Amino acid sequence: MKSSTKHALNQIALDGPSASGKTTIGKMLAERLGFGFLDTGLMYRAVTLVASKRSIAIHDVDGLTAIAEGARFEVRHQGERDWRLVVDGADLTECLHTDSIDQNVSHVSALPGVRRALVRHQRAMAERQPIVMAGRDIGTVVLTNAPLKIFLVASAETRARRRAEDDDGNVDHLSYEETLKSLRRRDEIDSTREDSPLKPADDAKIIDNGKSTSAEVVEEILSMIGETTTEHAA
């Protein structure tokens, strides 16, 4: 990763539905800027995984909230586009994309106590360094004062095709049809939950990532950074 330089803009909120390209674009953008990168969705997946390992039921609200409150989260950059999520000293990155976690993470992420705890962790991480933070409520809840907020969109069909073809994100080798069904289910849950539903912030820039390449989207965002920096300096 390039060494960080001083930017008037030091936080970028990057939101969008599952498989909209947030992680790929966020990592590329962070490396271009010399920023850190955090995929907040991995934190909810980590809570889900730790609960399973501790035999805590998916409906044990107090148990799940306690995990989120007590965990120590750290992001480590280990090479080009390789950020690792470390929880309580253990690198859990390779264990977080399984069918079991996919089926349960929406329930875990909808719990207000879990969300409040992880938002506190996320804000603390954003205070430590310039950061590109990706998720579903970054612009609306976590970093509401971020100078630049991006909301990525793409059709469910496009997102399902990308996810089905992505070995890293499709470790259970689900078919396109299975992936599409899963994404639509996740979209419905995320968009209709009472606490921090998935939606663009009022001042977010909407980018259609359905037809553009990741590199093209990154260049579009970089052009926005110049405009945003000028606006904040004025």
Steps between C-alpha positions, in 0.01 A plus 500: 500500500623848419602716791216723610502866397296777655159544346230746597279198448599218738184288514311342211171322567433228245157336520290268288327162495677167521734425207474853360879526483563690824793287612683488167454870432569596862830316505611650169401847615675465836824394336487787251458747788723333757200460732398207715207281395227338711222276373257534792294206377783272606454617859140377505613177342768468768243537778291231330803269477612554860144432622499171314837400644376581851170316442303821552160474335418733214201632701702564818490880479697558819767246404548645152509856631762403759720356225474822297572719801795302631685410179825671402501580129802584289557534127841404363627578153713212373559585138325618188124510563542267797346629822453248779243519780655399831267433792641452848839433343380239248483557124146387411495629142501162326214366714241770446341408166314175553141401428429472874616856566316624190177355639538655846689828464195705399328403825808585705554831321138602564541488880516856640746407777741339255475795261561758772805313628654456155430860401705609804786276385474632145506865602802436722682337208418798277651735757835323486578556131359627169266228382272367230220325688260268316166372622126558493458787748832686490366822353170491689620387846870429551676793333223752450751784467718328240585761231432249221225237502459252216209260447563226245211339314470207258219262410453185706574295188833675440598468864406130507709429192802675650463324834453157340817550295703628797690214665585715803142610557336171400691247704199266508487501118132591480340509157390825340136421584583426865711813525224715348245364747736565791574857389134585456426364847785706647385814315149461640624456857752784481258746340208437735666462841398763755852582618725662235328374185703489179451828315715781357580798717326817385834643384641178352623480141323212323721298267367223274759223515297270277680574175820682595823322591637535851788711366254736331299540821818573698597771252153650527527513879849649484364780283233562766769521768658796325162673479413420863837621628451830317151538646621444857791737453273778377 
